Amino acid sequence: MYHAKNGRMSRTIAHLSDLHFDLSEARLKQAESLRDRLRERRVDHVLVTGDVTENGRALEYDQFKRVFEEFLDGGSCTVIPGNHDRLGHEVAKDMMENQRMCIVRRPGLYLIAVDTTGPHNRWSFFPHGTLARWTIKRIARAIEDAGREDFVVVAMHHHVVPLPEENWMEKLAAMFRTRFAAELTLGQYLIRRLHGRCDLLLHGHRHVPMETRLPGRRTLRVVNGGSSTQQNGFRIFRFSGRELRGEPEWVECG
C-alpha cells in the first residue's frame, strides 16, 4: 500500500476465482504460484469468488486452505462458494458458514459476499446460479451501512450479464435456451439496484476474464475474474476512498 496524492491511504484487493483444486500436482503448483505472487504484491485483501474445488471434496478444500493459510488465518481472505463446491462433500457450507450473505469490513473496504449457489448445484449438469429478489433487497439495504468514504464491493460466483459461451456444452445449452450456461435471472435487476451506489461487482464462474463498465455519478464495474489457475493470473484493484487508482492490474504468475 502507499499514500495517495490526496493524503488518503491507498489499499488493494486481489480477485481470484475458479481455482478448481483437484488434488493434481499441476493444479497445486499453479495455486502455489498465485499465492507467491500475492505475497510479493502484499495485497491488503484477497477475494476468491467460488469454484475453489473441482469436485467439492473435503481433501480438495483442505489443500486450498493449506496453500492460502496465511491469508485465511490473518483474516485477509474472503471465500465465496461456487457450484463445484456444492458437489461431493458439499464444502460450500464451510465457506460462508451456510449464510446467503455476509458483510466483511476492512479499513476503507466494505465487501458484501453473496452465495448464489443452490441445492440444484449438487448435480454437475445444473451449474447455474440462483439469486432471490429478497436477497437483492438485503444487499441494497446493507449498502446503506457503508461509510461515506468506503470502497463498496459486491461479490458472488455466478455471472449477472450474458457472456460468450466458452465450450460446446455452453453453446448447445444456449441454442436450446436452457439454464445451464445462463446468467442469473435477476442479474439486471441487481445491477440496477447497485448502479450509483457500488464500485465493483466481482464474480467468477465463466473462465475467461471480462469486464463491463457502467458509467455514471459513481461508475460500477462488473468484472469476471475468470479461472485464476487456467489464466495463470489475477487482477489487483487499487483504491483510495471511493475511487479506483488507475486501471485494474493483471498480475501474471510464473
Helices and strands as residue ranges (DSSP letters): E 2-3, E 9-16, H 25-41, E 45-49, H 58-67, H 69-73, E 77-80, G 83-86, G 91-94, E 101-106, E 109-114, G 119-122, H 133-143, E 151-155, H 168-175, H 187-194, E 200-203, E 210-214, E 220-224, H 228-231, E 233-240, E 243-244, E 249-252
